[in-house]
Amino acid sequence: MKYIFSFSIIILLTLFACSSKNMSQREENVFKQSYQQLLIPTDSIGTLGEMVDYLTAIYCVGGEKNWPYLLFDMKTKTMVSEVNRNTLEIGIEPPPCFKGRFNDKMVLEIVKDGYNTEIERIYTEVDSIPSFVRKQMLSFGSDNNYAVGAYNNGIWLSSSRKDMMVNLNPYIYQIIIGYLASVREYSEMAYLKEIDELSEKEYEEIYREFNFKLSFKYTEKPPELSTSY
């Protein structure tokens, strides 16, 4: 376990040192599913409330079937509206159209509270997000506060309804870094190979297991959580 922990830290530090996109095509693919085809016009959406309203209008009112995605520039670490050599397509899960109960172990909730960051009710720093993402994806039941595996996990990024979307850029960047590091580490642990060395069958297994799910929420009306499935 000490070797695995050290190995994961090395991966994270390496990724932190890279400001531009440093991924293979296979690694990029885990961030977006085939049904996520509707590009979010981030240049015309100012606040988090506007983002949630936009998604709600399209999916809950309009009944759009294709799910959304956004473009994130890994060099500038910002959401953008046009493709360039540094952009990564990130699938977004639209807000649910019906009120429901969620198993809190299957959701990693990251809350931006003014200048503070709270993750799973712990006040922390933005650059610690990757370590929490890793806990959510790779704890394997060793910590009862987190999921037993990556499959069907979701990440909620929450803030004030009036918070500007540009203020969420550092959070999205760190989520990407943590998720990519977790996928890479899982590949090494499960198959003793890097992702690009996997067979097609092995890669499909990882692709299904690490189905990236990022949702935007605002905290004026926090989500209702439950510890039951």
ROKE-335667 format. One record per residue: x, z, y of N, C-alpha, C in turn; residue in one letter; residue number from 1. Coordinates in Angstrom, 2 decimals, padded with zeros to 5 digits. Example, Ala and Ser with C-alpha at 12.3 -4.5 7.8 and 13.67 -1.06 7.14 Angstrom:
ROKE-335667
013.19,007.80,-005.69,012.30,007.80,-004.50,013.20,007.80,-003.30,A,1
012.85,007.08,-002.25,013.67,007.14,-001.06,012.90,007.87,000.03,S,2
***
This chain:
ROKE-335667
000.82,000.00,-001.20,000.00,000.00,000.00,000.86,000.00,001.26,M,1
001.99,000.69,001.23,002.87,000.71,002.39,003.37,-000.68,002.70,K,2
003.70,-001.47,001.63,004.18,-002.84,001.83,003.09,-003.72,002.44,Y,3
001.86,-003.56,001.96,000.75,-004.35,002.47,000.50,-004.04,003.94,I,4
000.55,-002.74,004.29,000.32,-002.34,005.67,001.40,-002.91,006.57,F,5
002.65,-002.80,006.16,003.76,-003.32,006.95,003.63,-004.82,007.13,S,6
003.24,-005.49,006.04,003.09,-006.94,006.09,002.02,-007.35,007.10,F,7
000.90,-006.60,007.13,-000.17,-006.94,008.07,000.26,-006.72,009.51,S,8
001.05,-005.68,009.75,001.52,-005.42,011.10,002.43,-006.54,011.57,I,9
003.29,-007.03,010.68,004.17,-008.14,011.03,003.37,-009.37,011.41,I,10
002.32,-009.66,010.64,001.45,-010.81,010.94,000.82,-010.65,012.32,I,11
000.29,-009.46,012.60,-000.38,-009.25,013.89,000.58,-009.40,015.05,L,12
001.79,-008.82,014.92,002.76,-008.91,015.99,003.20,-010.35,016.23,L,13
003.30,-011.11,015.15,003.66,-012.52,015.28,002.59,-013.28,016.03,T,14
001.33,-013.00,015.73,000.24,-013.69,016.40,000.14,-013.29,017.86,L,15
000.41,-012.00,018.16,000.35,-011.56,019.54,001.35,-012.31,020.40,F,16
002.48,-012.70,019.81,003.53,-013.37,020.56,003.20,-014.81,020.87,A,17
002.16,-015.35,020.24,001.81,-016.76,020.42,000.60,-016.88,021.34,C,18
000.74,-017.60,022.41,-000.37,-017.77,023.34,-001.16,-019.04,023.06,S,19
-000.56,-020.01,022.40,-001.25,-021.26,022.09,-001.76,-021.23,020.67,S,20
-002.56,-022.23,020.33,-003.14,-022.30,018.99,-002.05,-022.48,017.96,K,21
-002.01,-021.59,016.99,-000.96,-021.61,015.97,-001.63,-021.49,014.61,N,22
-002.46,-022.48,014.27,-003.24,-022.44,013.05,-003.20,-023.79,012.36,M,23
-003.33,-023.73,011.05,-003.51,-024.96,010.29,-004.98,-025.36,010.36,S,24
-005.30,-026.56,009.91,-006.68,-027.01,009.93,-007.56,-026.14,009.05,Q,25
-007.03,-025.72,007.92,-007.80,-024.84,007.05,-008.13,-023.52,007.74,R,26
-007.16,-022.98,008.46,-007.39,-021.72,009.16,-008.41,-021.90,010.29,E,27
-008.34,-023.00,010.99,-009.33,-023.27,012.03,-010.74,-023.36,011.44,E,28
-010.84,-023.95,010.26,-012.15,-024.20,009.66,-012.94,-022.93,009.38,N,29
-012.27,-021.80,009.13,-013.00,-020.58,008.78,-013.82,-020.04,009.96,V,30
-013.54,-020.51,011.16,-014.23,-019.99,012.34,-015.54,-020.71,012.63,F,31
-015.85,-021.77,011.90,-017.06,-022.53,012.20,-017.65,-023.11,010.92,K,32
-018.96,-023.06,010.81,-019.67,-023.60,009.66,-020.26,-024.97,010.00,Q,33
-020.58,-025.73,008.98,-021.08,-027.09,009.19,-022.39,-027.13,009.95,S,34
-023.21,-026.08,009.85,-024.50,-026.07,010.52,-024.39,-025.64,011.99,Y,35
-023.21,-025.28,012.44,-023.00,-024.89,013.84,-022.55,-026.12,014.62,Q,36
-023.50,-026.83,015.19,-023.25,-028.14,015.80,-023.62,-028.21,017.28,Q,37
-024.21,-027.17,017.83,-024.67,-027.21,019.22,-023.64,-026.51,020.11,L,38
-022.95,-027.29,020.95,-021.93,-026.73,021.83,-022.57,-025.97,022.98,L,39
-022.16,-024.72,023.16,-022.67,-023.90,024.26,-021.98,-024.33,025.56,I,40
-022.75,-024.65,026.60,-022.16,-025.06,027.88,-021.66,-023.86,028.67,P,41
-020.54,-023.32,028.27,-020.05,-022.08,028.86,-019.76,-022.20,030.35,T,42
-019.49,-023.42,030.83,-019.19,-023.58,032.25,-020.41,-023.37,033.13,D,43
-021.60,-023.40,032.55,-022.83,-023.22,033.33,-023.50,-021.88,033.04,S,44
-022.83,-021.01,032.30,-023.38,-019.69,031.95,-022.48,-018.63,032.57,I,45
-023.03,-017.87,033.52,-022.20,-016.93,034.26,-022.10,-015.54,033.65,G,46
-023.25,-014.98,033.24,-023.26,-013.60,032.78,-023.63,-013.50,031.30,T,47
-023.40,-012.33,030.74,-023.77,-012.09,029.35,-025.28,-012.20,029.17,L,48
-026.03,-011.70,030.15,-027.49,-011.81,030.07,-027.94,-013.26,030.03,G,49
-027.30,-014.11,030.83,-027.63,-015.53,030.83,-027.30,-016.17,029.49,E,50
-026.21,-015.74,028.88,-025.85,-016.26,027.55,-026.91,-015.91,026.52,M,51
-027.32,-014.65,026.49,-028.33,-014.22,025.52,-029.66,-014.91,025.80,V,52
-030.02,-015.04,027.06,-031.27,-015.73,027.42,-031.23,-017.19,026.99,D,53
-030.07,-017.83,027.19,-029.90,-019.24,026.81,-030.10,-019.41,025.31,Y,54
-029.45,-018.55,024.52,-029.55,-018.65,023.07,-030.97,-018.31,022.59,L,55
-031.58,-017.31,023.20,-032.93,-016.92,022.81,-033.93,-018.05,023.09,T,56
-033.78,-018.69,024.24,-034.70,-019.78,024.60,-034.58,-020.95,023.64,A,57
-033.37,-021.27,023.23,-033.15,-022.42,022.35,-033.60,-022.14,020.93,I,58
-033.30,-020.93,020.42,-033.56,-020.67,019.00,-034.88,-019.96,018.74,Y,59
-035.24,-019.02,019.58,-036.47,-018.28,019.34,-037.69,-019.00,019.91,C,60
-037.51,-019.70,021.04,-038.60,-020.42,021.66,-038.58,-021.89,021.26,V,61
-037.41,-022.50,021.36,-037.30,-023.93,021.08,-037.21,-024.29,019.61,G,62
-036.83,-023.33,018.77,-036.76,-023.58,017.34,-035.64,-024.52,016.91,G,63
-034.56,-024.54,017.68,-033.41,-025.38,017.33,-032.88,-025.01,015.95,E,64
-032.56,-026.01,015.13,-032.09,-025.78,013.76,-030.57,-025.68,013.68,K,65
-029.88,-026.48,014.50,-028.42,-026.41,014.51,-027.96,-025.16,015.25,N,66
-027.07,-024.40,014.64,-026.59,-023.18,015.27,-025.50,-023.52,016.28,W,67
-025.20,-022.58,017.20,-024.28,-022.88,018.30,-022.81,-022.60,017.97,P,68
-021.95,-023.17,018.79,-020.54,-022.83,018.77,-019.99,-022.97,020.18,Y,69
-018.85,-022.36,020.43,-018.21,-022.51,021.73,-016.76,-022.91,021.53,L,70
-016.16,-023.38,022.60,-014.75,-023.78,022.59,-013.93,-022.69,023.25,L,71
-012.86,-022.27,022.57,-011.99,-021.24,023.13,-010.58,-021.79,023.19,F,72
-010.00,-021.77,024.39,-008.65,-022.27,024.59,-007.66,-021.15,024.25,D,73
-006.88,-021.36,023.19,-005.97,-020.31,022.73,-004.72,-020.18,023.59,M,74
-004.49,-021.13,024.47,-003.34,-021.04,025.38,-003.71,-020.26,026.63,K,75
-004.83,-020.62,027.24,-005.27,-019.91,028.44,-006.09,-018.67,028.11,T,76
-006.49,-018.55,026.84,-007.27,-017.41,026.35,-008.61,-017.30,027.07,K,77
-009.26,-018.45,027.21,-010.54,-018.50,027.90,-011.51,-019.42,027.19,T,78
-012.80,-019.17,027.39,-013.84,-020.11,026.96,-013.80,-021.34,027.86,M,79
-013.91,-022.50,027.28,-013.88,-023.75,028.05,-015.02,-024.65,027.59,V,80
-015.25,-025.71,028.34,-016.37,-026.59,028.01,-015.93,-027.94,027.46,S,81
-014.60,-028.21,027.49,-014.10,-029.49,027.00,-012.97,-029.28,026.00,E,82
-012.90,-030.18,025.03,-011.88,-030.09,023.98,-010.51,-030.46,024.53,V,83
-009.48,-029.72,024.13,-008.10,-030.10,024.37,-007.27,-029.67,023.17,N,84
-005.99,-029.87,023.22,-005.14,-029.61,022.05,-005.08,-028.14,021.67,R,85
-005.49,-027.26,022.57,-005.42,-025.82,022.32,-006.76,-025.18,022.00,N,86
-007.83,-025.98,021.96,-009.15,-025.39,021.76,-009.45,-025.14,020.29,T,87
-010.15,-024.05,020.07,-010.63,-023.66,018.75,-012.15,-023.60,018.80,L,88
-012.81,-024.20,017.82,-014.26,-024.14,017.74,-014.67,-022.85,017.05,E,89
-015.48,-022.06,017.73,-015.90,-020.75,017.21,-017.41,-020.75,017.03,I,90
-017.85,-020.56,015.81,-019.27,-020.47,015.54,-019.87,-019.18,016.08,G,91
-021.03,-019.29,016.69,-021.74,-018.13,017.24,-023.06,-017.96,016.50,I,92
-023.37,-016.73,016.17,-024.65,-016.43,015.52,-025.67,-016.08,016.60,E,93
-026.75,-016.85,016.75,-027.72,-016.56,017.81,-028.41,-015.22,017.56,P,94
-028.93,-014.60,018.63,-029.61,-013.31,018.47,-030.84,-013.47,017.58,P,95
-031.17,-012.44,016.81,-032.35,-012.54,015.94,-033.62,-012.68,016.76,P,96
-034.53,-013.47,016.26,-035.79,-013.70,016.98,-036.83,-012.63,016.70,C,97
-036.57,-011.81,015.71,-037.48,-010.73,015.38,-036.69,-009.43,015.30,F,98
-037.30,-008.36,015.74,-036.65,-007.06,015.67,-036.48,-006.67,014.21,K,99
-035.32,-006.11,013.92,-035.05,-005.70,012.54,-034.06,-004.56,012.50,G,100
-033.80,-004.10,011.33,-032.84,-003.02,011.13,-031.60,-003.60,010.47,R,101
-030.45,-003.10,010.90,-029.19,-003.62,010.42,-028.37,-002.51,009.77,F,102
-027.68,-002.86,008.73,-026.77,-001.92,008.09,-025.52,-001.83,008.94,N,103
-025.23,-000.66,009.51,-024.14,-000.54,010.45,-022.78,-000.79,009.81,D,104
-022.68,-000.64,008.48,-021.40,-000.91,007.83,-021.09,-002.40,007.81,K,105
-022.11,-003.23,007.92,-021.90,-004.67,007.87,-021.74,-005.29,009.26,M,106
-021.70,-004.43,010.28,-021.55,-004.90,011.65,-020.44,-004.12,012.34,V,107
-019.45,-004.83,012.87,-018.42,-004.21,013.70,-018.87,-004.38,015.15,L,108
-019.23,-003.27,015.78,-019.75,-003.34,017.13,-018.65,-003.01,018.14,E,109
-018.36,-003.99,018.99,-017.34,-003.85,020.02,-018.05,-003.84,021.36,I,110
-017.94,-002.72,022.08,-018.69,-002.54,023.32,-017.72,-002.48,024.50,V,111
-017.96,-003.34,025.46,-017.22,-003.29,026.73,-018.06,-002.48,027.70,K,112
-017.60,-001.28,028.01,-018.34,-000.37,028.89,-017.56,-000.23,030.19,D,113
-017.83,-001.13,031.13,-017.06,-001.14,032.37,-015.61,-001.53,032.07,G,114
-014.69,-000.60,032.36,-013.29,-000.85,032.04,-012.89,-000.26,030.69,Y,115
-013.84,000.35,030.02,-013.56,000.99,028.73,-013.97,000.10,027.57,N,116
-013.35,000.35,026.43,-013.69,-000.36,025.20,-014.04,000.66,024.13,T,117
-015.21,000.48,023.53,-015.65,001.38,022.47,-015.91,000.55,021.22,E,118
-015.29,000.95,020.11,-015.49,000.28,018.83,-015.90,001.32,017.79,I,119
-017.04,001.11,017.22,-017.56,002.06,016.23,-017.50,003.49,016.76,E,120
-017.94,003.65,018.02,-018.05,004.95,018.69,-016.68,005.60,018.96,R,121
-015.63,004.80,018.97,-014.29,005.29,019.28,-013.81,004.58,020.54,I,122
-013.41,005.35,021.56,-012.84,004.74,022.75,-011.41,004.32,022.46,Y,123
-011.10,003.09,022.81,-009.80,002.53,022.46,-009.40,001.48,023.48,T,124
-008.37,000.69,023.17,-007.88,-000.35,024.06,-008.26,-001.73,023.51,E,125
-008.31,-002.71,024.40,-008.69,-004.07,023.98,-007.73,-004.60,022.92,V,126
-006.43,-004.34,023.10,-005.46,-004.90,022.15,-005.45,-004.20,020.80,D,127
-006.32,-003.20,020.62,-006.46,-002.57,019.30,-007.56,-003.23,018.48,S,128
-008.29,-004.18,019.08,-009.39,-004.84,018.38,-008.95,-005.43,017.04,I,129
-007.80,-006.13,016.95,-007.41,-006.70,015.65,-007.33,-005.68,014.52,P,130
-006.88,-004.46,014.83,-006.79,-003.45,013.77,-008.17,-003.02,013.28,S,131
-009.17,-003.01,014.17,-010.53,-002.67,013.75,-011.16,-003.82,012.96,F,132
-010.87,-005.05,013.38,-011.36,-006.20,012.61,-010.80,-006.16,011.20,V,133
-009.52,-005.82,011.08,-008.91,-005.72,009.75,-009.60,-004.64,008.90,R,134
-009.89,-003.49,009.52,-010.60,-002.43,008.78,-011.94,-002.93,008.26,K,135
-012.64,-003.68,009.10,-013.95,-004.18,008.71,-013.86,-005.17,007.56,Q,136
-012.83,-006.00,007.56,-012.71,-007.06,006.57,-011.94,-006.67,005.32,M,137
-011.01,-005.73,005.45,-010.07,-005.48,004.35,-009.98,-004.02,003.91,L,138
-010.94,-003.19,004.27,-010.89,-001.79,003.82,-011.22,-001.65,002.34,S,139
-012.07,-002.54,001.84,-012.44,-002.55,000.42,-012.98,-001.21,-000.06,F,140
-013.75,-000.55,000.81,-014.39,000.70,000.42,-013.56,001.94,000.62,G,141
-012.33,001.80,001.10,-011.48,002.98,001.30,-011.91,003.80,002.50,S,142
-012.68,003.22,003.39,-013.20,003.92,004.57,-014.71,003.70,004.60,D,143
-015.46,004.79,004.50,-016.92,004.69,004.41,-017.57,004.16,005.69,N,144
-016.83,004.11,006.78,-017.38,003.62,008.03,-017.35,002.10,008.13,N,145
-016.70,001.45,007.15,-016.55,000.01,007.22,-017.03,-000.65,005.94,Y,146
-017.18,-001.97,006.00,-017.71,-002.72,004.86,-016.74,-002.71,003.68,A,147
-017.26,-003.05,002.51,-016.43,-003.08,001.30,-015.76,-004.43,001.11,V,148
-016.07,-005.40,001.95,-015.46,-006.72,001.86,-015.85,-007.56,003.06,G,149
-015.28,-008.75,003.14,-015.51,-009.59,004.32,-016.85,-010.31,004.28,A,150
-017.38,-010.53,003.09,-018.57,-011.38,002.96,-019.76,-010.83,003.72,Y,151
-020.38,-011.69,004.53,-021.62,-011.39,005.26,-021.43,-010.34,006.35,N,152
-020.18,-010.10,006.77,-019.93,-009.19,007.88,-020.22,-009.87,009.20,N,153
-020.59,-009.09,010.19,-020.81,-009.62,011.53,-020.08,-008.81,012.57,G,154
-019.76,-009.45,013.70,-019.13,-008.77,014.83,-020.04,-008.91,016.03,I,155
-020.42,-007.79,016.62,-021.24,-007.78,017.82,-020.35,-007.47,019.01,W,156
-020.36,-008.35,020.00,-019.64,-008.12,021.24,-020.67,-007.82,022.32,L,157
-020.65,-006.59,022.81,-021.69,-006.10,023.72,-021.10,-005.66,025.06,S,158
-021.90,-005.80,026.09,-021.53,-005.31,027.41,-022.80,-005.20,028.24,S,159
-022.64,-004.94,029.54,-023.78,-004.92,030.44,-024.37,-006.32,030.58,S,160
-025.64,-006.38,030.76,-026.31,-007.67,030.94,-025.73,-008.45,032.12,R,161
-025.29,-007.73,033.16,-024.77,-008.36,034.37,-023.29,-008.67,034.28,K,162
-022.63,-008.28,033.21,-021.19,-008.52,033.10,-020.92,-010.02,033.01,D,163
-019.88,-010.46,033.68,-019.53,-011.88,033.68,-018.93,-012.27,032.34,M,164
-019.26,-013.46,031.88,-018.74,-013.95,030.60,-017.21,-014.03,030.61,M,165
-016.63,-014.35,031.77,-015.17,-014.45,031.84,-014.50,-013.12,031.50,V,166
-015.20,-012.02,031.73,-014.63,-010.71,031.42,-014.55,-010.46,029.92,N,167
-015.25,-011.28,029.13,-015.25,-011.11,027.68,-014.14,-011.92,027.00,L,168
-013.47,-012.77,027.77,-012.41,-013.60,027.19,-011.34,-012.81,026.44,N,169
-010.79,-011.72,027.01,-009.77,-010.96,026.27,-010.29,-010.40,024.95,P,170
-011.56,-010.05,024.93,-012.17,-009.50,023.72,-012.30,-010.58,022.64,Y,171
-012.76,-011.75,023.04,-012.90,-012.84,022.08,-011.54,-013.23,021.52,I,172
-010.55,-013.28,022.39,-009.20,-013.63,021.94,-008.70,-012.66,020.89,Y,173
-008.87,-011.36,021.13,-008.38,-010.36,020.18,-009.19,-010.37,018.88,Q,174
-010.48,-010.69,018.97,-011.28,-010.83,017.75,-010.73,-011.97,016.90,I,175
-010.42,-013.10,017.54,-009.85,-014.24,016.82,-008.54,-013.85,016.15,I,176
-007.68,-013.18,016.90,-006.38,-012.77,016.36,-006.55,-011.88,015.13,I,177
-007.45,-010.90,015.23,-007.67,-009.99,014.11,-008.27,-010.68,012.91,G,178
-009.19,-011.60,013.16,-009.84,-012.31,012.05,-008.86,-013.23,011.34,Y,179
-008.07,-013.96,012.11,-007.08,-014.85,011.51,-006.06,-014.07,010.70,L,180
-005.60,-012.96,011.25,-004.63,-012.13,010.52,-005.22,-011.60,009.22,A,181
-006.51,-011.23,009.25,-007.17,-010.72,008.05,-007.30,-011.80,006.97,S,182
-007.66,-013.02,007.40,-007.77,-014.12,006.44,-006.42,-014.42,005.81,V,183
-005.39,-014.45,006.63,-004.04,-014.73,006.11,-003.59,-013.64,005.13,R,184
-003.86,-012.40,005.50,-003.45,-011.29,004.63,-004.22,-011.33,003.31,E,185
-005.51,-011.62,003.38,-006.32,-011.69,002.16,-005.80,-012.77,001.22,Y,186
-005.43,-013.91,001.78,-004.89,-014.99,000.96,-003.63,-014.55,000.23,S,187
-002.76,-013.83,000.93,-001.52,-013.35,000.32,-001.81,-012.30,-000.75,E,188
-002.78,-011.43,-000.49,-003.09,-010.36,-001.45,-003.81,-010.91,-002.68,M,189
-004.80,-011.76,-002.46,-005.65,-012.22,-003.56,-005.00,-013.32,-004.40,A,190
-004.23,-014.20,-003.74,-003.69,-015.36,-004.45,-002.17,-015.45,-004.42,Y,191
-001.53,-014.51,-003.68,-000.07,-014.52,-003.53,000.43,-015.84,-002.95,L,192
-000.41,-016.44,-002.11,-000.07,-017.72,-001.48,-000.62,-017.77,-000.06,K,193
000.03,-018.57,000.77,-000.51,-018.83,002.08,-001.73,-019.75,001.95,E,194
-002.56,-019.77,002.98,-003.81,-020.51,002.90,-003.59,-021.98,002.58,I,195
-002.59,-022.59,003.20,-002.36,-024.01,002.98,-001.79,-024.33,001.59,D,196
-001.41,-023.30,000.85,-000.90,-023.48,-000.51,-001.98,-023.29,-001.56,E,197
-003.18,-022.90,-001.13,-004.26,-022.64,-002.07,-004.81,-023.94,-002.64,L,198
-005.33,-023.86,-003.85,-006.06,-024.99,-004.40,-007.38,-025.13,-003.65,S,199
-008.06,-026.26,-003.82,-009.35,-026.45,-003.15,-010.35,-025.39,-003.56,E,200
-010.35,-025.04,-004.84,-011.28,-024.02,-005.33,-010.97,-022.66,-004.70,K,201
-009.69,-022.31,-004.64,-009.30,-021.03,-004.05,-009.66,-020.99,-002.56,E,202
-009.43,-022.10,-001.88,-009.75,-022.12,-000.45,-011.25,-022.01,-000.22,Y,203
-012.05,-022.67,-001.05,-013.50,-022.57,-000.92,-013.97,-021.13,-001.09,E,204
-013.30,-020.40,-001.98,-013.66,-018.99,-002.19,-013.42,-018.19,-000.92,E,205
-012.28,-018.42,-000.27,-011.97,-017.72,000.98,-012.92,-018.17,002.08,I,206
-013.20,-019.45,002.14,-014.09,-019.99,003.17,-015.47,-019.34,003.09,Y,207
-015.96,-019.13,001.87,-017.27,-018.48,001.69,-017.17,-016.99,002.00,R,208
-016.08,-016.36,001.60,-015.91,-014.92,001.80,-015.80,-014.58,003.29,E,209
-014.99,-015.35,004.01,-014.76,-015.09,005.43,-015.60,-016.03,006.29,F,210
-016.88,-015.80,006.25,-017.83,-016.59,007.04,-017.95,-015.93,008.41,N,211
-017.23,-016.46,009.40,-017.13,-015.84,010.72,-018.50,-015.73,011.38,F,212
-018.84,-014.52,011.83,-020.13,-014.26,012.46,-019.90,-013.44,013.73,K,213
-020.00,-014.10,014.87,-019.86,-013.42,016.16,-021.16,-013.57,016.94,L,214
-021.69,-012.44,017.41,-022.92,-012.45,018.20,-022.69,-011.75,019.53,S,215
-023.41,-012.20,020.55,-023.38,-011.55,021.87,-024.61,-010.69,022.04,F,216
-024.40,-009.46,022.52,-025.50,-008.55,022.79,-025.27,-007.92,024.16,K,217
-026.34,-007.41,024.76,-026.14,-006.58,025.96,-026.71,-005.21,025.69,Y,218
-026.15,-004.19,026.34,-026.34,-002.80,025.93,-027.51,-002.09,026.59,T,219
-028.22,-002.74,027.54,-029.37,-002.06,028.13,-030.40,-001.70,027.06,E,220
-030.45,-002.50,026.01,-031.35,-002.22,024.90,-030.54,-002.38,023.62,K,221
-029.80,-001.31,023.25,-028.86,-001.42,022.14,-029.56,-001.74,020.82,P,222
-028.86,-002.43,019.90,-029.44,-002.77,018.60,-029.75,-001.53,017.76,P,223
-030.79,-001.61,016.98,-031.18,-000.51,016.12,-030.43,-000.62,014.80,E,224
-029.71,000.45,014.48,-028.88,000.40,013.28,-029.45,001.30,012.19,L,225
-029.13,000.94,010.96,-029.56,001.73,009.81,-028.43,001.75,008.80,S,226
-028.34,002.83,008.04,-027.30,002.93,007.02,-027.80,002.41,005.69,T,227
-029.01,001.89,005.64,-029.56,001.37,004.39,-029.57,-000.14,004.41,S,228
-029.47,-000.75,003.20,-029.52,-002.19,003.12,-030.96,-002.68,003.18,Y,229
***
